[in-house]
Amino acid sequence: MTIQLTERQELIIKIVQDQGPITGEEIADLIGLTRATLRPDLALLTKSGLLEARPKVGYYYTGKSLSSKLSEEIKKLKVKDFKAIPAVVSDKSSVYDVIVALFVQDVGTIYIVSEGGILEGVVSRKDLLKIALGQVDIHKIPITVVMTRMPNIISTTPEESLLAAAQKLINHEIDSLPVVRPVTVEGRERLEVIGRVTKTTITKAFVELGADKLIQRGERP
Amino acid sequence: MTIQLTERQELIIKIVQDQGPITGEEIADLIGLTRATLRPDLALLTKSGLLEARPKVGYYYTGKSLSSKLSEEIKKLKVKDFKAIPAVVSDKSSVYDVIVALFVQDVGTIYIVSEGGILEGVVSRKDLLKIALGQVDIHKIPITVVMTRMPNIISTTPEESLLAAAQKLINHEIDSLPVVRPVTVEGRERLEVIGRVTKTTITKAFVELGADKLIQRGERP
């Protein structure tokens, strides 16, 4: 809870939870105070969203705490406002080429694209470490052999919430989500890569939140 | 802002910003309303921390919004309440042993420890990928040759804030922080590894925040 409630306010909430909808007069009678005395408390409780008041009906409990309002603010944050530039390589690359690109771009996961930035696959450091350990010539193996292919790639979109993207990272135990938009190529529906959301993206958002910068960002038009 | 202010409340804030400290009577006079009419507004604005009231002085503006209160709540979260079990291997291991451990434990970074869980080094997937590419026998190279050594390891402690830990991850461009506590071994000050905080840890905390679970967690005794 962001706001510390007084004992009287806690009591009002309890009464409304048990007996709501209930009028302000009735609450005042139960507590043994006047309606006027309770006015600031009822104003605070309705303003904060804990209670709602309906004319001719009275007060009822919404179950919304300030922390759930905060959670609503978090849910409004969009992928498009936080996404990073995608790290991509051509699907003509060898495994060796991709490892070099991974080091040069200093990313943990790289996207494999065909002409026009169309998403074909995803490769992580873990995949590349596994292949590098094998007794194979990584210069000769095409990346398409080892990558995770469409349609088995978990992705996100600019309009998706950052929270939903973070949940995908956790639930699927992956480090990186390509941000995609649908395009039609030669009559087929494909996905163009336009960004990435990683655990680094989420960690940066968390830091902004703690530094009190994220909410303002969320309010940008 | 978590709470949507009314136009009248915005006006009160502006007056207090410009002319505070100022009494409730004076604010009421400026707006052309009675002190009683303003009471719920002033109660809300002081409760929410936007204004503070000092007896015989009046109202003044604190500059604190609800989002900065949220930021204060975030700052209270401690590493000890979120840390994961550390992934460790003995400093007697070969590079090959460590790669196997990395896959078995499914982590991106592993800590190298001597007897008693004393932190000696850190190795990431990136380090291991680099060494695996070289023309060397990874069975024969001791991990101590390739690891990042103390005292060049960024770490955190149980009592540090989760926000400070997240900032270290971002500022030092690393994926994982060992959680340590100081111990004395044979008269020397060393660090025992007791957990880890990674970008996965922070991403999970972000998801809990959005799911309205984090604040309650932060309130745990």
Chai-1 contact restraints between the chains, C-beta under 6 A:
chainA,res_idxA,chainB,res_idxB,connection_type,confidence,min_distance_angstrom,max_distance_angstrom,comment,restraint_id
A,T2,B,L66,contact,1.0,0.0,6.0,A-B,restraint_1
A,T2,B,K69,contact,1.0,0.0,6.0,A-B,restraint_2
A,I3,B,K47,contact,1.0,0.0,6.0,A-B,restraint_3
A,R39,B,P40,contact,1.0,0.0,6.0,A-B,restraint_4
A,P40,B,R39,contact,1.0,0.0,6.0,A-B,restraint_5
A,P40,B,P40,contact,1.0,0.0,6.0,A-B,restraint_6
A,P40,B,A43,contact,1.0,0.0,6.0,A-B,restraint_7
A,A43,B,P40,contact,1.0,0.0,6.0,A-B,restraint_8
A,L44,B,L44,contact,1.0,0.0,6.0,A-B,restraint_9
A,L44,B,K47,contact,1.0,0.0,6.0,A-B,restraint_10
A,K47,B,I3,contact,1.0,0.0,6.0,A-B,restraint_11
A,K47,B,L44,contact,1.0,0.0,6.0,A-B,restraint_12
A,L66,B,T2,contact,1.0,0.0,6.0,A-B,restraint_13
A,S67,B,D212,contact,1.0,0.0,6.0,A-B,restraint_14
A,S67,B,I215,contact,1.0,0.0,6.0,A-B,restraint_15
A,S68,B,D212,contact,1.0,0.0,6.0,A-B,restraint_16
A,K69,B,T2,contact,1.0,0.0,6.0,A-B,restraint_17
A,L70,B,T2,contact,1.0,0.0,6.0,A-B,restraint_18
A,L70,B,L70,contact,1.0,0.0,6.0,A-B,restraint_19
A,S71,B,G210,contact,1.0,0.0,6.0,A-B,restraint_20
A,S71,B,D212,contact,1.0,0.0,6.0,A-B,restraint_21
A,I74,B,L209,contact,1.0,0.0,6.0,A-B,restraint_22
A,I74,B,G210,contact,1.0,0.0,6.0,A-B,restraint_23
A,K75,B,G210,contact,1.0,0.0,6.0,A-B,restraint_24
A,R125,B,R125,contact,1.0,0.0,6.0,A-B,restraint_25
A,R125,B,L129,contact,1.0,0.0,6.0,A-B,restraint_26
A,L129,B,R125,contact,1.0,0.0,6.0,A-B,restraint_27
A,L129,B,L128,contact,1.0,0.0,6.0,A-B,restraint_28
A,L129,B,L129,contact,1.0,0.0,6.0,A-B,restraint_29
A,A132,B,A132,contact,1.0,0.0,6.0,A-B,restraint_30
A,A132,B,L133,contact,1.0,0.0,6.0,A-B,restraint_31
A,L133,B,A132,contact,1.0,0.0,6.0,A-B,restraint_32
A,L163,B,G210,contact,1.0,0.0,6.0,A-B,restraint_33
A,A166,B,T203,contact,1.0,0.0,6.0,A-B,restraint_34
A,A166,B,F206,contact,1.0,0.0,6.0,A-B,restraint_35
A,A166,B,V207,contact,1.0,0.0,6.0,A-B,restraint_36
A,Q167,B,V207,contact,1.0,0.0,6.0,A-B,restraint_37
A,L169,B,T203,contact,1.0,0.0,6.0,A-B,restraint_38
A,I170,B,K204,contact,1.0,0.0,6.0,A-B,restraint_39
A,I170,B,V207,contact,1.0,0.0,6.0,A-B,restraint_40
A,K199,B,K199,contact,1.0,0.0,6.0,A-B,restraint_41
A,K199,B,T200,contact,1.0,0.0,6.0,A-B,restraint_42
A,K199,B,T203,contact,1.0,0.0,6.0,A-B,restraint_43
A,T200,B,K199,contact,1.0,0.0,6.0,A-B,restraint_44
A,I202,B,T203,contact,1.0,0.0,6.0,A-B,restraint_45
A,I202,B,F206,contact,1.0,0.0,6.0,A-B,restraint_46
A,T203,B,A166,contact,1.0,0.0,6.0,A-B,restraint_47
A,T203,B,L169,contact,1.0,0.0,6.0,A-B,restraint_48
A,T203,B,K199,contact,1.0,0.0,6.0,A-B,restraint_49
A,T203,B,I202,contact,1.0,0.0,6.0,A-B,restraint_50
A,K204,B,I170,contact,1.0,0.0,6.0,A-B,restraint_51
A,F206,B,A166,contact,1.0,0.0,6.0,A-B,restraint_52
A,F206,B,I202,contact,1.0,0.0,6.0,A-B,restraint_53
A,F206,B,F206,contact,1.0,0.0,6.0,A-B,restraint_54
A,V207,B,A166,contact,1.0,0.0,6.0,A-B,restraint_55
A,V207,B,Q167,contact,1.0,0.0,6.0,A-B,restraint_56
A,V207,B,I170,contact,1.0,0.0,6.0,A-B,restraint_57
A,L209,B,I74,contact,1.0,0.0,6.0,A-B,restraint_58
A,G210,B,S71,contact,1.0,0.0,6.0,A-B,restraint_59
A,G210,B,I74,contact,1.0,0.0,6.0,A-B,restraint_60
A,G210,B,K75,contact,1.0,0.0,6.0,A-B,restraint_61
A,G210,B,L163,contact,1.0,0.0,6.0,A-B,restraint_62
A,D212,B,S67,contact,1.0,0.0,6.0,A-B,restraint_63
A,D212,B,S68,contact,1.0,0.0,6.0,A-B,restraint_64
A,D212,B,S71,contact,1.0,0.0,6.0,A-B,restraint_65
A,I215,B,S67,contact,1.0,0.0,6.0,A-B,restraint_66
